[in-house]
């Protein structure tokens, strides 16, 4: 996990290894939607997805201060 407290924003990021052969599904992704919804309550922005090499899943949220 990474936390960056800047002058104008607070950024949180977490990375987790993806299991070999993991595939992205078209499922509901309710947990990710919940993170995004909560971020918007505080004018924040959430992003998530696999890294370029497909080995790590990264979720990040940035909140303005």
LUMMIGU-36534 format. One record per residue (C-alpha): z, x, y; residue number from 1. Coordinates in steps of 0.25 Angstrom, whole numbers, plus 5000, padded with zeros to 4 digits. Last residue first. Example, Ala and Ser with C-alpha at 12.3 -4.5 7.8 and 13.67 -1.06 7.14 Angstrom:
<pts>
> w|u|v|seq
> 5029|5055|4996|2
> 5031|5049|4982|1
</pts>
This chain:
<pts>
> w|u|v|seq
> 5000|4969|5074|65
> 4987|4966|5067|64
> 4988|4964|5052|63
> 4980|4971|5042|62
> 4980|4968|5027|61
> 4974|4976|5015|60
> 4971|4974|5000|59
> 4965|4985|4992|58
> 4960|4984|4978|57
> 4958|4998|4971|56
> 4948|5003|4961|55
> 4935|4996|4966|54
> 4930|5010|4972|53
> 4928|5003|4986|52
> 4942|4997|4986|51
> 4943|4983|4981|50
> 4947|4972|4990|49
> 4956|4966|5001|48
> 4957|4963|5015|47
> 4967|4956|5024|46
> 4967|4954|5039|45
> 4979|4951|5048|44
> 4981|4940|5059|43
> 4995|4938|5053|42
> 4992|4925|5046|41
> 4979|4932|5042|40
> 4986|4942|5033|39
> 4993|4930|5025|38
> 4979|4924|5022|37
> 4973|4938|5018|36
> 4985|4941|5009|35
> 4984|4927|5003|34
> 4969|4928|5001|33
> 4971|4941|4993|32
> 4982|4934|4984|31
> 4973|4922|4982|30
> 4961|4931|4977|29
> 4954|4918|4973|28
> 4946|4924|4962|27
> 4932|4930|4965|26
> 4935|4941|4956|25
> 4935|4956|4959|24
> 4934|4964|4946|23
> 4944|4974|4940|22
> 4937|4984|4930|21
> 4948|4994|4932|20
> 4961|4988|4938|19
> 4961|4988|4953|18
> 4971|4998|4960|17
> 4979|4992|4971|16
> 4978|4995|4986|15
> 4987|4989|4997|14
> 4984|4989|5012|13
> 4993|4984|5024|12
> 4989|4986|5038|11
> 4997|4983|5051|10
> 4989|4982|5064|9
> 4989|4986|5078|8
> 4997|4999|5080|7
> 4996|5002|5065|6
> 5005|4999|5053|5
> 4998|5004|5041|4
> 5003|5000|5027|3
> 4997|5005|5014|2
> 5000|5000|5000|1
</pts>
